[in-house]
Amino acid sequence: MKKKILLCLVCLLLAGSPARPANTAAVLPILEIVKTVTKKVIKAIDLRIQKLQNKTIWLQNAQKQVENVLSKLKLDEISDWTQKQKELYKGYYEELAKVKSVITYYQRIKEISVKQTRLIREYEKAWNLFKQDQHFKENEIQYMERVYSGILDESLKNIDHIFLILDSFTTQMSDLKRLELINTAADQIEANYDDLILFNQQNIMLSLQRAKTEADLQQVKQFYGIR
């Protein structure tokens, strides 16, 4: 993707920069889909984490009760501790460890989803500015729109990947396989985010290069918040 972006930007440089109408491309339709689904993912993860944290508290309290009983018993009484009670204590410990592990997975998934939210914010910020920048022609804005649509489409696929991971908690998937899915999703959204930032930076650089006067250059810098 990065090579394609660089190649197309070279084409933009060669295309010149006559003025264009103020009426530019509208907000991409796919954006609202990505924003809505991302919010739902984060909300679903938060709810699952909350439930697991409540379960953790319950298990910890139950474990403490068993430990308190054990601490009050004499050695000869401990030897008479029934197998059922031993298994109960063991079950609490194993379940607690499992719940804590799942919470860690969910928190990692949430980090990925938050990065997705950052991608959306960066896109909206840059896209709104580029549409107003008179250094770009209408066909160039349309090209940007196609690139952004592609990036957002990929980010939507990342969300599908996250849903696949969430579904894995209800199936007999190994922790190793689940971790592999999480790492893959993290790498994909990271690459997606980097592509967006690179594209934004190159477009800003192009606008700076097209400034015809020092005053125009300073205006562009101020427009994009460049010091």
N, C-alpha and C positions, 0 to 999 in steps of 0.2 A: 504493500500500500504506500509506504514512504517513497519508493522509487517513482510510483505513478504520480504522487503528489508533486515531487520535485520536477518531473518532466512537464507536468501541466502548468506549473508555475513559470517555467521557462517560456512556455507558450504565451502565458499572460503577459510576460515582460515584452515579448515581441509584438503583442497585439496593439500597443499604444494605449492611450488613456483619455479619449474624448469624454466630454460630460455626458451624463445620462439623466433620464427623468427622475423626479423625486419619488415616484410611485414604484417601489421595489418589491421583491418577492415577499410573500407573506410568511408567517410562521409555519414551519414544516408540520404537516398533519401527524407524522409519526411521533413527534415530540410529546404530544399529550398522552399517547399510548405508553411511551417509555416512562414518562413521569408518573402516570397512574399506577402502572404495574410495579415500578420500583418502590413507590410508597406502600403498596400492598405487601410487597415482600418484606420490607423492613418492619411493618406493623405485625406481620405474621411471626417473624423471628422474635420480636420483642415479647409477644404474647407467649410463645413457647419457652423463651428464657425465663419469663416470670413464673410460669407454671413449674418449671424445673427447679427454680430457686426456692419456691414454696415447698416443693417435694424434698429438696435438700434440707431445709429447716426441719421438716417433719422427721426425716430419717436421722438427722443429727440428734434431735430430742429423744427419739426412740432409742438410739444407740447409747445416749447418756444414761437413760433409765436402766438399761441392762447393765451398764458399767457400774452404776451406783449399787445395784443389787449385788453384783459380784464383789465389790469392795467391802461390803458388810458381811459377807460370808466368811466363815472360818475355813481353814484348809480342808478339814474332813468333810465339810458341807460342799465345798467346791468339787470334791471328788464325786459327790452324789448328784452333781448338776446333770440334769437330764439331757439326753442327746437332742431332743426337740428344741430345748432352750439354746443349746450350743449352735444348732443349725440356724435358729432365729437370729442370733447375734451375728453369725457369719453372713447370713442373708442381708442384714442391714448394712454391713460393711461393704459387701460386694455391690449392692444396689447403689449405695452412696457414691462409690468410686465410679460406677457407670454413669450416674446422673451428672457428676462433675465433668466427666469426659465429654458428654453430649453438650453440656453448656459451653465448653471450650470450642467445640465444633460450631455451634450456633453463633458464638461471638465472632469467630473467624469469618463466617458467612456474612454476618452483619457488616464487618469491615469492608468486605467486597461490595456489598450493596451501597454503603456510604460512598465508596469511591465512584460508584455508578452515579450517585447523586451529584457528586462534584463534577463529573463529566457533563452532566446536563446543565449545571450552572455555568460552567466555562463555555459551553456551546451557546447558551442563550445570551450571555454577555457579549461574546465576540460577534455573533450573528447580528444582533441588534445594532452594533457599531458599524460593521461592514456594509449593511444595507443603507446606512446614511452617508458613507464615505464616497464623495464625488470623484475620487481618484479611480474608481472602478466603473467599468462599463456595465450595461445591463446584462450582456451575455456572460460576463465574468461573474456577476452575482448569481446568475442562473447556474453556472458551473459550480460555484461554491455550494449552492443549494443541493446539487447532486452529490457532492462529496460529503456534505453533512448528513444527507439522507442515508448514504452508505454507512457512515460511522454510527449513526443512531440505529440503523438496522442491525449492525453487528452487536451493538450494546443490548438490543432486544434479544438477540440470540444468547447473550451472556446471562440474561435474566432467566431464559428457558433452562439454561444449564444449572442455575441456582435452584430452580424449582425441582429439577431432577435430583439434586443433592438433598433437598428437603424431603422429597419422597423416599429417599434411601433409608431414612430413619424408621420407616414402617415396613421395610423389607429386610431379608436376611443378607445384608451386605456387610462385608468385612470392614473393619476400621481402616485397613490399609487401602482398600479400594475407595472408600469414602474420602480419605485424606487425599488420594490421587485426584479425585474429582474436584475437591475444593482447591487444590493447588493449580489445577488446569484452569478453573474459573478465574482465579486470582490473576494468573498470567495473562489470560485473555483480556480482562477488563483493564489491566495495567497497560498492555500494548494498545488497546483501543483508546485509552486516555492519552497516552503518549502521542499517538497519531493525531489526535485532535489538537493538542497543545502545539505540536510541530506545525500543523497546517495554519493555525491561528497566527503563530509567530511569523511564518513566511508571508502571509497576507499583509500583516502589519509592516513588515520590512519592505514589501512591494509598494505600499502606500507611501512610505517614507521616501523611497527612491523616486517616486513620481512627483514629489513636491517641487515646484518650479522656483520658489523663492525661499529665502531664509524665514520670512514671516509665515509662509505656507508650511514650512517644515516644523516650526515651533507650534503651529496650530494643530498639526497632525499628532505631534508628541503629546500635546495637552489633551487632545481628543481620546487618545488611547491610554492616557495616564502614564506616559513615559517621562522619566525625570532626566 
